[in-house]
Amino acid sequence: MNESKGALTEAVFYILISLYTPLHGYGIIQNVEKRSNGRVRLGAGTLYGAINTLLTRGWIAECGETGERGKKEYIITPSGRRAVEDEMNRLQELLDNGRYVLNTLNEMPPSAESE
């Protein structure tokens, strides 16, 4: 269950990369919004649902509470880091294949039909 299977959602990816440094829930929400240039905005329900899933998968762990009213902080685990690396490799493969196809099409002479 700790192994990455398939694509990560954009929200999960941003949550995981946010947790390379310990953060509490509101800090995660702020970091995700900042890193995504405002495109990804997490509601509390979405965030805590994802946190529970990531805790169950072993991709993040609780790392204590801050002085701010006892807010729990979370951090990425080694298996979570592997999930991020797997996702980055998957995305790189998509980019490489897309670039290959586009470059191949750009090098092809125009067909007679397009004239």
C-alpha positions in Angstrom: 0.0 0.0 0.0 3.0 2.3 0.4 3.9 2.1 -3.3 2.8 4.8 -5.7 0.2 3.4 -8.1 -0.9 5.5 -10.9 -1.1 9.3 -11.2 -1.4 11.6 -8.3 -4.0 14.3 -8.3 -2.7 17.8 -8.6 -3.9 18.5 -5.0 -2.2 15.5 -3.5 1.1 16.3 -5.4 1.0 19.9 -4.0 0.2 18.7 -0.5 3.1 16.2 -0.6 5.7 18.7 -1.9 4.4 21.2 0.7 5.4 18.7 3.5 9.1 18.5 2.8 9.0 21.1 5.6 6.6 20.4 8.6 3.3 22.3 8.3 -0.1 22.3 9.9 -3.3 22.3 7.8 -3.7 26.0 7.2 0.0 26.3 6.3 -0.5 23.5 3.7 -3.5 25.3 2.3 -1.5 28.5 2.0 1.5 26.8 0.5 -0.5 24.9 -2.1 -2.2 28.1 -3.3 1.1 29.9 -3.4 3.0 27.2 -5.3 0.2 26.7 -7.8 -0.1 30.5 -8.4 -3.6 30.4 -7.0 -4.9 27.7 -9.4 -5.3 25.0 -6.6 -7.3 26.1 -3.6 -8.0 23.5 -1.0 -11.0 23.6 1.2 -10.6 22.2 4.8 -12.7 19.1 4.0 -10.7 18.3 0.9 -7.4 18.8 2.7 -8.2 16.7 5.8 -9.7 14.0 3.6 -6.4 13.9 1.7 -4.3 14.0 4.9 -6.2 11.0 6.3 -5.6 9.1 3.0 -1.9 10.1 3.0 -1.5 9.0 6.6 -3.1 5.7 5.8 -0.8 5.2 2.8 2.2 6.1 5.0 3.2 8.9 2.7 3.0 11.5 5.5 3.3 11.4 9.3 2.3 13.5 12.2 5.4 15.3 13.6 4.0 16.9 16.7 2.0 20.0 17.5 2.9 23.6 17.2 2.4 26.2 19.9 -0.5 27.6 17.9 -3.4 26.2 19.8 -2.0 22.7 19.5 -2.3 22.4 15.7 -0.9 19.1 14.3 2.0 19.3 11.9 2.7 16.8 9.2 5.8 15.8 7.3 6.4 13.7 4.2 7.9 10.2 4.8 10.5 8.4 2.6 7.6 6.5 0.9 5.9 9.8 0.2 9.1 11.1 -1.3 9.2 8.1 -3.6 5.6 8.8 -4.6 6.6 12.4 -5.5 9.6 11.1 -7.5 7.5 8.5 -9.3 5.0 11.2 -10.2 7.7 13.5 -11.5 9.1 10.7 -13.6 5.6 9.9 -15.0 5.1 13.6 -15.8 8.5 13.8 -17.5 7.7 10.8 -19.6 4.5 12.5 -20.7 6.4 15.7 -21.6 9.1 13.7 -23.4 6.6 11.8 -25.5 4.6 14.9 -26.3 7.7 16.8 -27.4 8.8 13.9 -29.5 5.5 13.7 -31.4 5.3 17.5 -31.8 8.9 17.6 -33.1 8.3 14.7 -35.4 5.2 16.4 -36.9 7.1 19.7 -37.3 9.8 18.0 -39.2 7.4 16.3 -41.6 6.8 17.9 -45.0 3.3 19.3 -45.4 0.9 16.8 -47.0 -0.7 17.5 -50.3 -4.1 17.6 -48.7 -3.2 20.6 -46.6 -2.3 22.7 -49.6 
